[in-house]
Structure formats: C-alpha cells, structure tokens
Amino acid sequence: MNTETSYSISDLAQEFDITTRSIRFYEDQGLLAPQRRGQTRIYSRQDRVRLKLILRGKRLGFSLNECRELLELWDHTSRGTEKQLQLMLTRITERRAALEQQLKDIAMMQLELENAEKRCLAELAELQAKPGATG
C-alpha cells in the first residue's frame, strides 16, 4: 500500500455515524472496494469520498442504483464533466418532482383525515344530544 491516507472500517463508521454493517453492505453492493490486509479492510481517501457521496445521495433520496450510476461517472474523472453534471441535474429534477408529488399526496391525506374527523365528531355529538344517550 502506498503512503496515501487510509482508514479502517471503524474510523469511517465513527466519522459518518453509521454502522460497520452499513459499510460492509455498500461494499457487498459494489459501491466500495477497500484493499485487504488479511481480514482487515483498508479504505483509501477515494473510498472515504465515495462513502460520503453515497450517504449524501441517500439523504437526497437517491436509490443505491442511482448512487452507483453517479459514482461510476465520477470515477472516470477527477472533476465534474458535462455528462456527469447533466445526469446529476436530471436526478435532482426527478427527485424534486417526486418530493413535490409526495407533498401533494400528504396534503390530500391530511384533508381526508380532517374531513373524516369532522364527520365522526358531528355524529358523536348527535348521538350524545339524543335523549337517553349514554356515553
């Protein structure tokens, strides 16, 4: 191994506040490829950056396949290329549209719940207003 900075799986887990199991999962999915020294995983600076990008992508709501697609483009260049940036913008637009639809769906569900609650309260008030009603 060269003199480049390296990290253990516990270093990365602690830094990013995730479990070592999560890191191994990303490795199993082919998103990370640490070197091995016996049974020990040795993560490079590039592995650390990839993990950071995976976690950022997950926070933004990207699937692992979308993260993989972006990472594969990233691996071919040290800086963003036009193709890479266009793909990222497309993914952002798609994610934003999905979130906007979810917001509309949530607002509709809240309205339906509010209406159902009003109907229940009105019927309950009617039942309690009847002579001889017990509660």
N, CA, C and O atoms as CSV, one atom per row, in Angstrom:
chain,resi,resn,atom,element,x,y,z
A,1,MET,N,N,0.852,-1.190,0.000
A,1,MET,CA,C,0.000,0.000,0.000
A,1,MET,C,C,0.890,1.243,0.000
A,1,MET,O,O,1.960,1.256,0.608
A,2,ASN,N,N,0.430,2.282,-0.690
A,2,ASN,CA,C,1.249,3.487,-0.747
A,2,ASN,C,C,1.077,4.322,0.523
A,2,ASN,O,O,0.409,3.898,1.466
A,3,THR,N,N,1.675,5.495,0.540
A,3,THR,CA,C,1.662,6.328,1.748
A,3,THR,C,C,0.409,7.190,1.854
A,3,THR,O,O,0.300,8.018,2.759
A,4,GLU,N,N,-0.527,7.004,0.943
A,4,GLU,CA,C,-1.785,7.746,0.969
A,4,GLU,C,C,-2.520,7.469,2.281
A,4,GLU,O,O,-2.382,6.395,2.866
A,5,THR,N,N,-3.292,8.439,2.729
A,5,THR,CA,C,-4.067,8.286,3.956
A,5,THR,C,C,-5.006,7.094,3.827
A,5,THR,O,O,-5.630,6.893,2.785
A,6,SER,N,N,-5.100,6.307,4.889
A,6,SER,CA,C,-6.013,5.164,4.874
A,6,SER,C,C,-6.866,5.192,6.135
A,6,SER,O,O,-6.537,5.851,7.122
A,7,TYR,N,N,-7.972,4.456,6.072
A,7,TYR,CA,C,-8.952,4.443,7.152
A,7,TYR,C,C,-9.382,3.007,7.414
A,7,TYR,O,O,-9.441,2.183,6.502
A,8,SER,N,N,-9.677,2.727,8.659
A,8,SER,CA,C,-10.251,1.425,8.991
A,8,SER,C,C,-11.765,1.543,8.871
A,8,SER,O,O,-12.302,2.646,8.767
A,9,ILE,N,N,-12.444,0.411,8.887
A,9,ILE,CA,C,-13.898,0.430,8.807
A,9,ILE,C,C,-14.491,1.148,10.019
A,9,ILE,O,O,-15.501,1.841,9.902
A,10,SER,N,N,-13.856,0.980,11.189
A,10,SER,CA,C,-14.370,1.673,12.376
A,10,SER,C,C,-14.129,3.171,12.309
A,10,SER,O,O,-14.942,3.948,12.811
A,11,ASP,N,N,-13.010,3.598,11.689
A,11,ASP,CA,C,-12.763,5.032,11.505
A,11,ASP,C,C,-13.912,5.663,10.713
A,11,ASP,O,O,-14.455,6.699,11.098
A,12,LEU,N,N,-14.270,5.018,9.601
A,12,LEU,CA,C,-15.321,5.559,8.738
A,12,LEU,C,C,-16.685,5.484,9.413
A,12,LEU,O,O,-17.481,6.419,9.316
A,13,ALA,N,N,-16.953,4.389,10.087
A,13,ALA,CA,C,-18.233,4.245,10.783
A,13,ALA,C,C,-18.406,5.347,11.817
A,13,ALA,O,O,-19.479,5.938,11.939
A,14,GLN,N,N,-17.343,5.613,12.555
A,14,GLN,CA,C,-17.394,6.648,13.584
A,14,GLN,C,C,-17.531,8.036,12.950
A,14,GLN,O,O,-18.339,8.850,13.396
A,15,GLU,N,N,-16.744,8.298,11.918
A,15,GLU,CA,C,-16.777,9.614,11.278
A,15,GLU,C,C,-18.155,9.947,10.702
A,15,GLU,O,O,-18.632,11.075,10.827
A,16,PHE,N,N,-18.790,8.951,10.068
A,16,PHE,CA,C,-20.069,9.199,9.403
A,16,PHE,C,C,-21.271,8.766,10.233
A,16,PHE,O,O,-22.412,8.847,9.778
A,17,ASP,N,N,-21.005,8.304,11.459
A,17,ASP,CA,C,-22.067,7.900,12.382
A,17,ASP,C,C,-22.995,6.855,11.760
A,17,ASP,O,O,-24.219,6.981,11.792
A,18,ILE,N,N,-22.372,5.823,11.197
A,18,ILE,CA,C,-23.109,4.687,10.645
A,18,ILE,C,C,-22.480,3.417,11.190
A,18,ILE,O,O,-21.420,3.457,11.815
A,19,THR,N,N,-23.131,2.301,10.952
A,19,THR,CA,C,-22.597,1.042,11.458
A,19,THR,C,C,-21.580,0.453,10.477
A,19,THR,O,O,-21.591,0.756,9.284
A,20,THR,N,N,-20.716,-0.384,11.008
A,20,THR,CA,C,-19.771,-1.084,10.129
A,20,THR,C,C,-20.549,-2.011,9.195
A,20,THR,O,O,-20.124,-2.275,8.070
A,21,ARG,N,N,-21.681,-2.496,9.672
A,21,ARG,CA,C,-22.528,-3.362,8.838
A,21,ARG,C,C,-22.989,-2.604,7.593
A,21,ARG,O,O,-23.024,-3.175,6.503
A,22,SER,N,N,-23.345,-1.318,7.744
A,22,SER,CA,C,-23.756,-0.499,6.592
A,22,SER,C,C,-22.619,-0.381,5.583
A,22,SER,O,O,-22.830,-0.499,4.376
A,23,ILE,N,N,-21.427,-0.151,6.087
A,23,ILE,CA,C,-20.268,-0.016,5.199
A,23,ILE,C,C,-20.025,-1.331,4.454
A,23,ILE,O,O,-19.759,-1.333,3.252
A,24,ARG,N,N,-20.120,-2.443,5.177
A,24,ARG,CA,C,-19.944,-3.755,4.520
A,24,ARG,C,C,-21.045,-3.990,3.476
A,24,ARG,O,O,-20.796,-4.588,2.429
A,25,PHE,N,N,-22.255,-3.517,3.769
A,25,PHE,CA,C,-23.351,-3.642,2.802
A,25,PHE,C,C,-23.003,-2.888,1.516
A,25,PHE,O,O,-23.178,-3.420,0.419
A,26,TYR,N,N,-22.509,-1.647,1.645
A,26,TYR,CA,C,-22.130,-0.879,0.456
A,26,TYR,C,C,-21.005,-1.576,-0.304
A,26,TYR,O,O,-20.940,-1.526,-1.532
A,27,GLU,N,N,-20.139,-2.214,0.439
A,27,GLU,CA,C,-19.069,-2.986,-0.199
A,27,GLU,C,C,-19.666,-4.181,-0.954
A,27,GLU,O,O,-19.281,-4.444,-2.093
A,28,ASP,N,N,-20.598,-4.901,-0.328
A,28,ASP,CA,C,-21.260,-6.044,-0.975
A,28,ASP,C,C,-22.004,-5.620,-2.234
A,28,ASP,O,O,-22.120,-6.395,-3.183
A,29,GLN,N,N,-22.504,-4.393,-2.238
A,29,GLN,CA,C,-23.237,-3.869,-3.393
A,29,GLN,C,C,-22.303,-3.359,-4.493
A,29,GLN,O,O,-22.758,-2.916,-5.547
A,30,GLY,N,N,-20.997,-3.425,-4.237
A,30,GLY,CA,C,-20.019,-2.997,-5.240
A,30,GLY,C,C,-19.787,-1.496,-5.270
A,30,GLY,O,O,-19.190,-0.982,-6.216
A,31,LEU,N,N,-20.250,-0.786,-4.247
A,31,LEU,CA,C,-20.082,0.662,-4.211
A,31,LEU,C,C,-18.748,1.063,-3.585
A,31,LEU,O,O,-18.243,2.155,-3.847
A,32,LEU,N,N,-18.186,0.199,-2.773
A,32,LEU,CA,C,-16.875,0.417,-2.143
A,32,LEU,C,C,-16.015,-0.808,-2.398
A,32,LEU,O,O,-16.516,-1.932,-2.435
A,33,ALA,N,N,-14.722,-0.587,-2.574
A,33,ALA,CA,C,-13.809,-1.709,-2.817
A,33,ALA,C,C,-12.502,-1.476,-2.063
A,33,ALA,O,O,-11.487,-1.125,-2.666
A,34,PRO,N,N,-12.527,-1.672,-0.737
A,34,PRO,CA,C,-11.302,-1.441,0.030
A,34,PRO,C,C,-10.258,-2.507,-0.265
A,34,PRO,O,O,-10.576,-3.611,-0.708
A,35,GLN,N,N,-9.011,-2.149,-0.010
A,35,GLN,CA,C,-7.950,-3.150,-0.094
A,35,GLN,C,C,-8.058,-4.029,1.146
A,35,GLN,O,O,-8.704,-3.662,2.128
A,36,ARG,N,N,-7.430,-5.170,1.090
A,36,ARG,CA,C,-7.444,-6.074,2.238
A,36,ARG,C,C,-6.027,-6.326,2.710
A,36,ARG,O,O,-5.092,-6.457,1.919
A,37,ARG,N,N,-5.902,-6.389,3.995
A,37,ARG,CA,C,-4.649,-6.828,4.611
A,37,ARG,C,C,-5.062,-7.935,5.565
A,37,ARG,O,O,-5.431,-7.683,6.712
A,38,GLY,N,N,-4.994,-9.177,5.067
A,38,GLY,CA,C,-5.544,-10.299,5.829
A,38,GLY,C,C,-7.055,-10.143,5.853
A,38,GLY,O,O,-7.691,-10.021,4.806
A,39,GLN,N,N,-7.627,-10.148,7.053
A,39,GLN,CA,C,-9.073,-9.945,7.211
A,39,GLN,C,C,-9.441,-8.466,7.378
A,39,GLN,O,O,-10.620,-8.119,7.434
A,40,THR,N,N,-8.432,-7.602,7.457
A,40,THR,CA,C,-8.666,-6.182,7.713
A,40,THR,C,C,-8.932,-5.423,6.424
A,40,THR,O,O,-8.206,-5.572,5.441
A,41,ARG,N,N,-9.967,-4.618,6.438
A,41,ARG,CA,C,-10.281,-3.754,5.299
A,41,ARG,C,C,-9.504,-2.448,5.474
A,41,ARG,O,O,-9.483,-1.860,6.555
A,42,ILE,N,N,-8.871,-2.013,4.391
A,42,ILE,CA,C,-8.130,-0.752,4.388
A,42,ILE,C,C,-8.791,0.159,3.358
A,42,ILE,O,O,-8.747,-0.105,2.156
A,43,TYR,N,N,-9.402,1.232,3.846
A,43,TYR,CA,C,-10.126,2.161,2.977
A,43,TYR,C,C,-9.228,3.344,2.620
A,43,TYR,O,O,-8.549,3.908,3.477
A,44,SER,N,N,-9.238,3.704,1.345
A,44,SER,CA,C,-8.429,4.825,0.853
A,44,SER,C,C,-9.206,6.137,0.982
A,44,SER,O,O,-10.377,6.154,1.361
A,45,ARG,N,N,-8.533,7.207,0.660
A,45,ARG,CA,C,-9.189,8.520,0.640
A,45,ARG,C,C,-10.343,8.503,-0.375
A,45,ARG,O,O,-11.402,9.082,-0.131
A,46,GLN,N,N,-10.126,7.832,-1.515
A,46,GLN,CA,C,-11.176,7.737,-2.537
A,46,GLN,C,C,-12.381,6.949,-1.998
A,46,GLN,O,O,-13.525,7.322,-2.256
A,47,ASP,N,N,-12.131,5.867,-1.253
A,47,ASP,CA,C,-13.229,5.107,-0.643
A,47,ASP,C,C,-14.024,5.997,0.313
A,47,ASP,O,O,-15.254,5.943,0.352
A,48,ARG,N,N,-13.307,6.812,1.079
A,48,ARG,CA,C,-13.956,7.717,2.028
A,48,ARG,C,C,-14.856,8.707,1.294
A,48,ARG,O,O,-15.985,8.958,1.718
A,49,VAL,N,N,-14.352,9.274,0.185
A,49,VAL,CA,C,-15.143,10.222,-0.608
A,49,VAL,C,C,-16.365,9.518,-1.202
A,49,VAL,O,O,-17.465,10.071,-1.206
A,50,ARG,N,N,-16.166,8.296,-1.704
A,50,ARG,CA,C,-17.290,7.535,-2.256
A,50,ARG,C,C,-18.353,7.294,-1.188
A,50,ARG,O,O,-19.546,7.439,-1.455
A,51,LEU,N,N,-17.929,6.929,0.011
A,51,LEU,CA,C,-18.879,6.695,1.095
A,51,LEU,C,C,-19.637,7.980,1.419
A,51,LEU,O,O,-20.850,7.961,1.632
A,52,LYS,N,N,-18.920,9.078,1.454
A,52,LYS,CA,C,-19.553,10.370,1.729
A,52,LYS,C,C,-20.595,10.692,0.659
A,52,LYS,O,O,-21.680,11.178,0.978
A,53,LEU,N,N,-20.271,10.425,-0.609
A,53,LEU,CA,C,-21.207,10.682,-1.707
A,53,LEU,C,C,-22.408,9.738,-1.646
A,53,LEU,O,O,-23.532,10.150,-1.934
A,54,ILE,N,N,-22.182,8.491,-1.279
A,54,ILE,CA,C,-23.285,7.528,-1.135
A,54,ILE,C,C,-24.252,8.023,-0.063
A,54,ILE,O,O,-25.464,8.046,-0.276
A,55,LEU,N,N,-23.718,8.414,1.073
A,55,LEU,CA,C,-24.561,8.863,2.179
A,55,LEU,C,C,-25.293,10.153,1.819
A,55,LEU,O,O,-26.455,10.330,2.187
A,56,ARG,N,N,-24.632,11.042,1.113
A,56,ARG,CA,C,-25.289,12.276,0.665
A,56,ARG,C,C,-26.418,11.932,-0.310
A,56,ARG,O,O,-27.517,12.479,-0.220
A,57,GLY,N,N,-26.135,11.026,-1.236
A,57,GLY,CA,C,-27.161,10.593,-2.190
A,57,GLY,C,C,-28.365,9.980,-1.493
A,57,GLY,O,O,-29.508,10.248,-1.862
A,58,LYS,N,N,-28.105,9.157,-0.483
A,58,LYS,CA,C,-29.205,8.544,0.276
A,58,LYS,C,C,-30.029,9.618,0.990
A,58,LYS,O,O,-31.257,9.540,1.022
A,59,ARG,N,N,-29.359,10.614,1.559
A,59,ARG,CA,C,-30.083,11.717,2.229
A,59,ARG,C,C,-30.960,12.474,1.240
A,59,ARG,O,O,-32.036,12.951,1.599
A,60,LEU,N,N,-30.503,12.584,-0.006
A,60,LEU,CA,C,-31.277,13.273,-1.036
A,60,LEU,C,C,-32.376,12.387,-1.617
A,60,LEU,O,O,-33.182,12.835,-2.433
A,61,GLY,N,N,-32.398,11.126,-1.190
A,61,GLY,CA,C,-33.452,10.223,-1.640
A,61,GLY,C,C,-33.103,9.405,-2.863
A,61,GLY,O,O,-33.982,8.771,-3.448
A,62,PHE,N,N,-31.838,9.402,-3.269
A,62,PHE,CA,C,-31.437,8.601,-4.415
A,62,PHE,C,C,-31.380,7.130,-4.024
A,62,PHE,O,O,-31.021,6.791,-2.896
A,63,SER,N,N,-31.736,6.266,-4.960
A,63,SER,CA,C,-31.604,4.825,-4.733
A,63,SER,C,C,-30.122,4.449,-4.810
A,63,SER,O,O,-29.294,5.239,-5.263
A,64,LEU,N,N,-29.804,3.241,-4.365
A,64,LEU,CA,C,-28.410,2.787,-4.472
A,64,LEU,C,C,-27.983,2.681,-5.934
A,64,LEU,O,O,-26.827,2.947,-6.263
A,65,ASN,N,N,-28.904,2.297,-6.810
A,65,ASN,CA,C,-28.562,2.219,-8.232
A,65,ASN,C,C,-28.252,3.598,-8.800
A,65,ASN,O,O,-27.341,3.745,-9.614
A,66,GLU,N,N,-29.007,4.610,-8.375
A,66,GLU,CA,C,-28.721,5.976,-8.830
A,66,GLU,C,C,-27.374,6.443,-8.274
A,66,GLU,O,O,-26.601,7.094,-8.977
A,67,CYS,N,N,-27.099,6.113,-7.024
A,67,CYS,CA,C,-25.789,6.452,-6.438
A,67,CYS,C,C,-24.682,5.769,-7.221
A,67,CYS,O,O,-23.661,6.388,-7.524
A,68,ARG,N,N,-24.872,4.506,-7.549
A,68,ARG,CA,C,-23.863,3.751,-8.313
A,68,ARG,C,C,-23.609,4.410,-9.664
A,68,ARG,O,O,-22.462,4.570,-10.081
A,69,GLU,N,N,-24.683,4.788,-10.340
A,69,GLU,CA,C,-24.575,5.422,-11.651
A,69,GLU,C,C,-23.752,6.708,-11.565
A,69,GLU,O,O,-22.879,6.952,-12.397
A,70,LEU,N,N,-24.038,7.517,-10.560
A,70,LEU,CA,C,-23.292,8.764,-10.383
A,70,LEU,C,C,-21.839,8.500,-10.000
A,70,LEU,O,O,-20.938,9.188,-10.479
A,71,LEU,N,N,-21.606,7.509,-9.142
A,71,LEU,CA,C,-20.234,7.181,-8.738
A,71,LEU,C,C,-19.409,6.670,-9.919
A,71,LEU,O,O,-18.228,6.992,-10.047
A,72,GLU,N,N,-20.041,5.873,-10.775
A,72,GLU,CA,C,-19.317,5.354,-11.943
A,72,GLU,C,C,-18.866,6.488,-12.850
A,72,GLU,O,O,-17.757,6.463,-13.382
A,73,LEU,N,N,-19.725,7.480,-13.023
A,73,LEU,CA,C,-19.316,8.634,-13.817
A,73,LEU,C,C,-18.210,9.402,-13.106
A,73,LEU,O,O,-17.259,9.865,-13.736
A,74,TRP,N,N,-18.340,9.534,-11.795
A,74,TRP,CA,C,-17.361,10.284,-11.007
A,74,TRP,C,C,-15.987,9.624,-11.075
A,74,TRP,O,O,-14.963,10.307,-11.114
A,75,ASP,N,N,-15.970,8.295,-11.091
A,75,ASP,CA,C,-14.705,7.560,-11.107
A,75,ASP,C,C,-13.874,7.841,-12.356
A,75,ASP,O,O,-12.648,7.728,-12.333
A,76,HIS,N,N,-14.542,8.204,-13.435
A,76,HIS,CA,C,-13.819,8.396,-14.692
A,76,HIS,C,C,-13.173,9.775,-14.808
A,76,HIS,O,O,-12.400,10.031,-15.732
A,77,THR,N,N,-13.491,10.647,-13.878
A,77,THR,CA,C,-12.911,11.989,-13.924
A,77,THR,C,C,-12.587,12.449,-12.514
A,77,THR,O,O,-13.165,11.959,-11.543
A,78,SER,N,N,-11.688,13.365,-12.410
A,78,SER,CA,C,-11.394,13.917,-11.086
A,78,SER,C,C,-12.270,15.134,-10.811
A,78,SER,O,O,-12.420,15.556,-9.665
A,79,ARG,N,N,-12.845,15.693,-11.872
A,79,ARG,CA,C,-13.764,16.833,-11.725
A,79,ARG,C,C,-15.040,16.506,-12.483
A,79,ARG,O,O,-15.066,15.582,-13.296
A,80,GLY,N,N,-16.087,17.258,-12.220
A,80,GLY,CA,C,-17.354,17.020,-12.895
A,80,GLY,C,C,-17.247,17.256,-14.389
A,80,GLY,O,O,-16.702,18.270,-14.825
A,81,THR,N,N,-17.758,16.337,-15.165
A,81,THR,CA,C,-17.824,16.518,-16.610
A,81,THR,C,C,-19.223,17.003,-16.950
A,81,THR,O,O,-20.129,16.959,-16.118
A,82,GLU,N,N,-19.387,17.463,-18.170
A,82,GLU,CA,C,-20.708,17.922,-18.590
A,82,GLU,C,C,-21.728,16.788,-18.477
A,82,GLU,O,O,-22.834,16.997,-17.979
A,83,LYS,N,N,-21.360,15.593,-18.935
A,83,LYS,CA,C,-22.269,14.440,-18.880
A,83,LYS,C,C,-22.651,14.135,-17.433
A,83,LYS,O,O,-23.819,13.897,-17.125
A,84,GLN,N,N,-21.670,14.145,-16.570
A,84,GLN,CA,C,-21.909,13.849,-15.152
A,84,GLN,C,C,-22.815,14.898,-14.522
A,84,GLN,O,O,-23.749,14.563,-13.794
A,85,LEU,N,N,-22.541,16.148,-14.798
A,85,LEU,CA,C,-23.335,17.232,-14.215
A,85,LEU,C,C,-24.757,17.218,-14.762
A,85,LEU,O,O,-25.706,17.478,-14.024
A,86,GLN,N,N,-24.914,16.915,-16.059
A,86,GLN,CA,C,-26.257,16.816,-16.637
A,86,GLN,C,C,-27.042,15.679,-15.994
A,86,GLN,O,O,-28.227,15.826,-15.698
A,87,LEU,N,N,-26.380,14.546,-15.780
A,87,LEU,CA,C,-27.048,13.414,-15.131
A,87,LEU,C,C,-27.461,13.789,-13.711
A,87,LEU,O,O,-28.566,13.466,-13.276
A,88,MET,N,N,-26.590,14.458,-13.006
A,88,MET,CA,C,-26.904,14.878,-11.641
A,88,MET,C,C,-28.094,15.830,-11.639
A,88,MET,O,O,-28.987,15.703,-10.800
A,89,LEU,N,N,-28.115,16.773,-12.559
A,89,LEU,CA,C,-29.246,17.697,-12.651
A,89,LEU,C,C,-30.546,16.962,-12.977
A,89,LEU,O,O,-31.604,17.294,-12.443
A,90,THR,N,N,-30.462,15.968,-13.850
A,90,THR,CA,C,-31.641,15.163,-14.176
A,90,THR,C,C,-32.144,14.437,-12.938
A,90,THR,O,O,-33.344,14.427,-12.662
A,91,ARG,N,N,-31.223,13.828,-12.191
A,91,ARG,CA,C,-31.616,13.098,-10.972
A,91,ARG,C,C,-32.227,14.045,-9.940
A,91,ARG,O,O,-33.196,13.693,-9.267
A,92,ILE,N,N,-31.662,15.241,-9.817
A,92,ILE,CA,C,-32.190,16.233,-8.869
A,92,ILE,C,C,-33.609,16.637,-9.283
A,92,ILE,O,O,-34.503,16.723,-8.441
A,93,THR,N,N,-33.809,16.883,-10.569
A,93,THR,CA,C,-35.131,17.269,-11.068
A,93,THR,C,C,-36.146,16.156,-10.810
A,93,THR,O,O,-37.266,16.419,-10.372
A,94,GLU,N,N,-35.751,14.916,-11.082
A,94,GLU,CA,C,-36.641,13.780,-10.841
A,94,GLU,C,C,-36.984,13.654,-9.361
A,94,GLU,O,O,-38.139,13.427,-9.000
A,95,ARG,N,N,-35.981,13.802,-8.514
A,95,ARG,CA,C,-36.200,13.671,-7.073
A,95,ARG,C,C,-37.096,14.786,-6.566
A,95,ARG,O,O,-37.988,14.550,-5.751
A,96,ARG,N,N,-36.861,16.004,-7.047
A,96,ARG,CA,C,-37.690,17.141,-6.642
A,96,ARG,C,C,-39.144,16.912,-7.055
A,96,ARG,O,O,-40.055,17.183,-6.273
A,97,ALA,N,N,-39.371,16.420,-8.266
A,97,ALA,CA,C,-40.732,16.147,-8.738
A,97,ALA,C,C,-41.401,15.084,-7.862
A,97,ALA,O,O,-42.577,15.206,-7.519
A,98,ALA,N,N,-40.651,14.051,-7.507
A,98,ALA,CA,C,-41.202,13.001,-6.641
A,98,ALA,C,C,-41.565,13.561,-5.269
A,98,ALA,O,O,-42.612,13.219,-4.718
A,99,LEU,N,N,-40.716,14.411,-4.720
A,99,LEU,CA,C,-40.998,15.018,-3.410
A,99,LEU,C,C,-42.210,15.942,-3.479
A,99,LEU,O,O,-43.027,15.968,-2.558
A,100,GLU,N,N,-42.327,16.698,-4.564
A,100,GLU,CA,C,-43.481,17.581,-4.719
A,100,GLU,C,C,-44.764,16.766,-4.791
A,100,GLU,O,O,-45.780,17.167,-4.223
A,101,GLN,N,N,-44.733,15.620,-5.485
A,101,GLN,CA,C,-45.912,14.754,-5.551
A,101,GLN,C,C,-46.237,14.189,-4.172
A,101,GLN,O,O,-47.403,14.101,-3.787
A,102,GLN,N,N,-45.198,13.807,-3.433
A,102,GLN,CA,C,-45.422,13.297,-2.076
A,102,GLN,C,C,-46.057,14.369,-1.190
A,102,GLN,O,O,-46.945,14.069,-0.392
A,103,LEU,N,N,-45.606,15.617,-1.329
A,103,LEU,CA,C,-46.200,16.716,-0.561
A,103,LEU,C,C,-47.685,16.879,-0.896
A,103,LEU,O,O,-48.508,17.070,-0.001
A,104,LYS,N,N,-48.021,16.804,-2.182
A,104,LYS,CA,C,-49.427,16.903,-2.598
A,104,LYS,C,C,-50.234,15.743,-2.026
A,104,LYS,O,O,-51.348,15.932,-1.538
A,105,ASP,N,N,-49.661,14.536,-2.090
A,105,ASP,CA,C,-50.345,13.359,-1.548
A,105,ASP,C,C,-50.570,13.499,-0.045
A,105,ASP,O,O,-51.641,13.159,0.457
A,106,ILE,N,N,-49.574,13.993,0.666
A,106,ILE,CA,C,-49.693,14.190,2.114
A,106,ILE,C,C,-50.769,15.229,2.419
A,106,ILE,O,O,-51.581,15.030,3.323
A,107,ALA,N,N,-50.782,16.336,1.675
A,107,ALA,CA,C,-51.796,17.374,1.895
A,107,ALA,C,C,-53.195,16.804,1.662
A,107,ALA,O,O,-54.121,17.107,2.414
A,108,MET,N,N,-53.350,15.986,0.631
A,108,MET,CA,C,-54.647,15.369,0.339
A,108,MET,C,C,-55.047,14.410,1.463
A,108,MET,O,O,-56.205,14.397,1.880
A,109,MET,N,N,-54.116,13.625,1.946
A,109,MET,CA,C,-54.410,12.692,3.042
A,109,MET,C,C,-54.806,13.455,4.306
A,109,MET,O,O,-55.722,13.044,5.019
A,110,GLN,N,N,-54.116,14.564,4.586
A,110,GLN,CA,C,-54.452,15.367,5.762
A,110,GLN,C,C,-55.867,15.920,5.642
A,110,GLN,O,O,-56.613,15.935,6.620
A,111,LEU,N,N,-56.235,16.368,4.462
A,111,LEU,CA,C,-57.576,16.894,4.228
A,111,LEU,C,C,-58.620,15.788,4.421
A,111,LEU,O,O,-59.656,16.015,5.046
A,112,GLU,N,N,-58.352,14.606,3.891
A,112,GLU,CA,C,-59.275,13.477,4.052
A,112,GLU,C,C,-59.413,13.092,5.524
A,112,GLU,O,O,-60.516,12.802,5.987
A,113,LEU,N,N,-58.317,13.087,6.250
A,113,LEU,CA,C,-58.374,12.774,7.684
A,113,LEU,C,C,-59.158,13.840,8.447
A,113,LEU,O,O,-59.943,13.525,9.341
A,114,GLU,N,N,-58.938,15.092,8.088
A,114,GLU,CA,C,-59.649,16.197,8.737
A,114,GLU,C,C,-61.155,16.068,8.503
A,114,GLU,O,O,-61.949,16.253,9.425
A,115,ASN,N,N,-61.545,15.749,7.261
A,115,ASN,CA,C,-62.963,15.576,6.935
A,115,ASN,C,C,-63.562,14.389,7.680
A,115,ASN,O,O,-64.677,14.476,8.194
A,116,ALA,N,N,-62.831,13.289,7.739
A,116,ALA,CA,C,-63.313,12.104,8.465
A,116,ALA,C,C,-63.468,12.420,9.953
A,116,ALA,O,O,-64.435,12.001,10.588
A,117,GLU,N,N,-62.510,13.161,10.496
A,117,GLU,CA,C,-62.577,13.543,11.907
A,117,GLU,C,C,-63.806,14.409,12.172
A,117,GLU,O,O,-64.507,14.204,13.164
A,118,LYS,N,N,-64.071,15.371,11.294
A,118,LYS,CA,C,-65.241,16.251,11.453
A,118,LYS,C,C,-66.533,15.445,11.412
A,118,LYS,O,O,-67.437,15.679,12.214
A,119,ARG,N,N,-66.626,14.490,10.474
A,119,ARG,CA,C,-67.828,13.647,10.384
A,119,ARG,C,C,-68.011,12.834,11.656
A,119,ARG,O,O,-69.119,12.739,12.184
A,120,CYS,N,N,-66.930,12.251,12.145
A,120,CYS,CA,C,-67.008,11.453,13.379
A,120,CYS,C,C,-67.445,12.307,14.565
A,120,CYS,O,O,-68.300,11.898,15.349
A,121,LEU,N,N,-66.859,13.486,14.693
A,121,LEU,CA,C,-67.216,14.380,15.805
A,121,LEU,C,C,-68.669,14.831,15.706
A,121,LEU,O,O,-69.362,14.919,16.719
A,122,ALA,N,N,-69.134,15.117,14.489
A,122,ALA,CA,C,-70.524,15.537,14.300
A,122,ALA,C,C,-71.485,14.408,14.667
A,122,ALA,O,O,-72.480,14.635,15.355
A,123,GLU,N,N,-71.186,13.190,14.207
A,123,GLU,CA,C,-72.049,12.046,14.531
A,123,GLU,C,C,-72.032,11.753,16.027
A,123,GLU,O,O,-73.062,11.420,16.613
A,124,LEU,N,N,-70.876,11.875,16.630
A,124,LEU,CA,C,-70.761,11.648,18.071
A,124,LEU,C,C,-71.579,12.685,18.840
A,124,LEU,O,O,-72.255,12.354,19.814
A,125,ALA,N,N,-71.513,13.932,18.400
A,125,ALA,CA,C,-72.281,14.993,19.053
A,125,ALA,C,C,-73.773,14.732,18.905
A,125,ALA,O,O,-74.532,14.958,19.848
A,126,GLU,N,N,-74.218,14.252,17.716
A,126,GLU,CA,C,-75.618,13.908,17.504
A,126,GLU,C,C,-76.067,12.801,18.441
A,126,GLU,O,O,-77.128,12.885,19.059
A,127,LEU,N,N,-75.256,11.770,18.538
A,127,LEU,CA,C,-75.596,10.643,19.413
A,127,LEU,C,C,-75.697,11.081,20.870
A,127,LEU,O,O,-76.578,10.626,21.600
A,128,GLN,N,N,-74.815,11.946,21.283
A,128,GLN,CA,C,-74.812,12.396,22.677
A,128,GLN,C,C,-75.940,13.379,22.962
A,128,GLN,O,O,-76.342,13.547,24.113
A,129,ALA,N,N,-76.451,14.029,21.919
A,129,ALA,CA,C,-77.538,15.003,22.088
A,129,ALA,C,C,-78.902,14.325,22.181
A,129,ALA,O,O,-79.855,14.945,22.653
A,130,LYS,N,N,-79.023,13.084,21.750
A,130,LYS,CA,C,-80.302,12.373,21.780
A,130,LYS,C,C,-80.682,12.105,23.230
A,130,LYS,O,O,-79.828,11.792,24.059
A,131,PRO,N,N,-81.991,12.233,23.530
A,131,PRO,CA,C,-82.448,11.919,24.881
A,131,PRO,C,C,-82.126,10.460,25.233
A,131,PRO,O,O,-82.296,9.561,24.410
A,132,GLY,N,N,-81.681,10.252,26.410
A,132,GLY,CA,C,-81.370,8.902,26.893
A,132,GLY,C,C,-80.037,8.370,26.382
A,132,GLY,O,O,-79.728,7.195,26.579
A,133,ALA,N,N,-79.254,9.203,25.738
A,133,ALA,CA,C,-77.952,8.761,25.227
A,133,ALA,C,C,-77.000,8.547,26.409
A,133,ALA,O,O,-76.961,9.327,27.360
A,134,THR,N,N,-76.254,7.482,26.308
A,134,THR,CA,C,-75.261,7.207,27.338
A,134,THR,C,C,-73.889,7.328,26.705
A,134,THR,O,O,-73.720,7.036,25.521
A,135,GLY,N,N,-72.944,7.740,27.457
A,135,GLY,CA,C,-71.629,7.936,26.872
A,135,GLY,C,C,-70.668,7.178,27.574
A,135,GLY,O,O,-69.486,7.209,27.230
